[in-house]
Amino acid sequence: MGCNVGPRDVLAVSPCCRQPNEGITIDLYIKDGPIFAHRGIMLDSGRNYYPLRDIMRTIRAMGYNKLNVFHWHITDSHSFPIVLPSEPELVNKGSYGPKM
């Protein structure tokens, strides 16, 4: 029964389903906002392979769901070190400092 009540109530107050002279006045204030400022996901493609189309689909889905942070582990010093001509020592050091 509960599954039928919700849609019926929505249609009852919808402007398209009311008679022209029938009016409903609702004094309503809704305050809505996120509980946390940081809402996002992490994608670890440094240790797991994801096709480009899946990464792009994930980013689009984040927009639909109002997620605002995309944390991307694009490389990993153990499984997939990144080689940058501007930082040749990065491959040898990875993410670890001298005290680690």
VOZAZA-660365 format. One line per 4 residues: number of its first residue (from 1); their letters; for each residue x, y, z of C-alpha. Coordinates in steps of 0.2 Angstrom, whole numbers, plus 2048, in hexadecimal, padded with zeros to 3 digits. Layout:
BEGIN
NUM) A) X,Y,Z | ...
END
This chain:
BEGIN
1) MGCN) 800,800,800 | 80E,80C,804 | 815,80B,7F3 | 805,812,7EC
5) VGPR) 802,820,7F8 | 812,82A,7F4 | 80F,82C,7E1 | 7FC,82F,7E4
9) DVLA) 800,83D,7F1 | 80C,845,7E5 | 800,845,7D7 | 7F3,84C,7E2
13) VSPC) 7FC,85C,7E5 | 804,85D,7D3 | 7FE,86C,7C9 | 7FB,861,7BA
17) CRQP) 7EE,857,7C3 | 7E4,864,7CC | 7D4,86D,7C6 | 7D7,87F,7C0
21) NEGI) 7CE,887,7CF | 7D5,87B,7DC | 7E3,883,7E6 | 7EF,87C,7F3
25) TIDL) 7F9,888,7FE | 808,881,807 | 813,88B,813 | 823,881,812
29) YIKD) 835,885,815 | 842,878,811 | 854,87A,816 | 85F,86E,80D
33) GPIF) 872,86C,80B | 880,85F,80C | 886,859,81D | 898,858,818
37) AHRG) 8A1,865,80C | 8AC,857,805 | 8A1,84A,7FB | 8AA,83F,7EF
41) IMLD) 8B2,82F,7EA | 8C4,828,7E8 | 8C9,81F,7D8 | 8D9,815,7D9
45) SGRN) 8DE,811,7C7 | 8F0,810,7CD | 8ED,7FE,7D3 | 8DD,7FA,7CA
49) YYPL) 8DA,7FC,7B7 | 8CB,806,7B2 | 8C6,80A,7A0 | 8C5,81C,79B
53) RDIM) 8B2,81B,798 | 8B0,814,7AA | 8B9,822,7B1 | 8B0,82F,7A7
57) RTIR) 89F,827,7AC | 8A4,828,7BE | 8A8,83A,7BD | 897,83E,7B4
61) AMGY) 88E,834,7C1 | 897,83E,7CF | 88F,84E,7C7 | 87E,846,7C7
65) NKLN) 880,842,7D9 | 887,852,7DE | 898,84B,7E4 | 8A5,859,7E4
69) VFHW) 8B6,850,7E7 | 8BE,843,7DB | 8CE,83C,7E4 | 8D7,833,7D6
73) HITD) 8E6,827,7DA | 8EC,827,7C8 | 8FD,820,7CC | 906,815,7D9
77) SHSF) 918,814,7DD | 917,801,7DF | 90B,7FB,7D1 | 90C,809,7C4
81) PIVL) 919,816,7C7 | 917,826,7BD | 926,82C,7B3 | 928,83F,7B1
85) PSEP) 936,846,7A7 | 935,856,7B2 | 937,84B,7C2 | 942,83C,7BE
89) ELVN) 945,837,7D0 | 933,835,7D3 | 933,823,7CD | 940,81F,7DA
93) KGSY) 939,828,7E8 | 926,824,7E5 | 91B,82A,7F3 | 927,827,801
97) GPKM) 932,834,809 | 943,831,811 | 93C,82E,822 | 930,820,81D
END
